[in-house]
Amino acid sequence: MHLYLIRHATAADAPAGTTPEGLPEGIDAADADRPLTPRGARRFCEVVRGLERLGIGFDRVYHSPLLRAVQTAELLDGLVTGETIVSTHLAGPPSELFLTSLDGDRVAVVGHQPWLGELLGILTLGTVEAGRAFTWKKGGVAWLEGEPAPNGMTVRGFWAPRILRER
């Protein structure tokens, strides 16, 4: 599997709101409803164009139910040939259940820090702590290859959004 871990684009500060149904305990309602800023959306569209220039596309996209991840996943739409799936597992720490749910050859996962970093650590070195070594900018992308299991994947690329936005 080629797995692309994508941190959501830049979002607004937390407004008042309600928590979407099905979120894990501890997710603040105002945090769940944070939309992308216009600048964040525009800059992530440039990241998407960078991925397209590299010939990267996805069979499937999994994303967190938090609004900023939903909107980031929507911006990937032109690169996706299959379905886009909401996964409440991406609104919290990595879980074995999420890993076993992954399906496809070229899969994107849109989520949040610190959980994406923890997922990267588990998949590449088998530990949550290993993922803390990566500085993950909003809109950044990690490309992993292998089996989506602890210590089953290798990092093939790790791009700050600035790199993908360059023409």
N, C-alpha and C positions, 0 to 999 in steps of 0.2 A: 504494500500500500504506500502511496505517496500521500502524506498527511500534512496539511498546511494549517498551522495554528496562527490565527489572526486576532490581534488585540483590537477591540472596537476603536473607532475613530473618536476624536475629541468631542466631548459632550458638554452640555450646559451645566451650570450649577443646579443643585437639587431644588425643584419646585415642589409645591404642595400637591398631593395626589393620592391615589389609592394603589395598593399593591396588586399587580395582575394575579389572577388565580393560579394556584399550583406552584408558587415559589417556595423554596425552602425556608424554614424558620430563620429569623434573624435578618432577612432582607428588608431594609427600610423602604416604606412606600415612596417617599420622595426620591430616594436613590433609584428605585426601579423605573421611575417615570422620566428620567433625564434624557432628553432628546439630543441628537447631534447638533452642534452649532452649525450655522451655514458655512463658516470657514472650515470646520472639521469635515463636513460632507464634501465640500469642494476639493479639499486636499486629499481625501480618501479616494475620490474619483480619479485623481492623478495617480494614486497608488495602483488602482485597478488597471489603468492604462499601462502602467509599468509591468504589471503581471501579464497583461495581454501581449506586450512586446516580447516578453520572455517565453511566450507560447504556453503559459500556464492556464489551465482550465480545470473544472471540477465536475465529477459525476454527481456529487451530492454535497450539500452544505448543512452542517448542524450549527445551531446558534442558541445562545442564552435567550430566555424570554424577556430580559431587561431591555427596555426600549432602545438604548444606544446600540446594543448588539443586534437587535432586530433591524434597525435602520442601516447599520453597517453591512449586514448580510444582504439586504435589499440592493445595495449598491454593487454587490458582486454578481447580480443577476445575469448580466451579459456573458459571464464566464462559466455559467452553470448549465449543464445539459440535462441534469436530472432534478430530483426534488430537493427542497429546502425544508429542514426539519427543526422544530423548536425542541430543545432539550433542557428540562429544568436542572439536569445534572451539571450544566455549564454555569449555573448561578451559584455555585458553591465549590468546595474543594473537589479534586479529581476522585472518581470512584471506579471501581472494577466494573460496576454495572454499566457505566457510560462506555468504557472501553469495549465491552462485549457487544454493545449496540451498534458500533461503527460498522458500516458496510460500504463497499465501493473500492475502486482502484485509485482514484484521485479525489480525496476528500478534504474539504475545508471545515475548520472549526472556528467559530467566532465567539470570543469570550472576553474574560476580564483577568486583570492581575489582582492578586498574586497567583490565582488558580491556573492560568495558562503556563506560567513558569513552573509551577509545581508539576503540572501534567508533563511538561517537557522533561523535567528531571526524572520523573518516574519512567517515562518511555525510553529515555536514552541511557540513564545510569542506574535506574532502579530505586532512586530515592527522591523525596520531595526537596530535600536540601540542595541537591545538585542544580535544580532549576533556579535557585535564587542567585546564581552567578550571572544570569543574563539580564541586561538592562533592556527592558521591553517598552519601547515608545508606543504611544497610541497610534494605531494604524500599522504597526510593525508586523512582519510576517516571518514565521519559522517554517522551513520545509524539512520534514522528516521522511525517512524511507525505511520500510521494514514491516514487522508485525506489530500491531497496536497492543502490546503487552509490556509489562515492566521489563526494562532493559532489552527490548526487542527492536528498537529503532535507532537510526543514525541520523544526525543532523547533516543535511545536504546544503542548506542555505539559511542564513539568518539576516534579514534585511530591515534596517531602519526605514521608516517611511520616506525619509529624505532621499535615500538611494533609489527607491522605486519611482519617485516623482521626477527624477532627473531625465532629461530628454536625450 
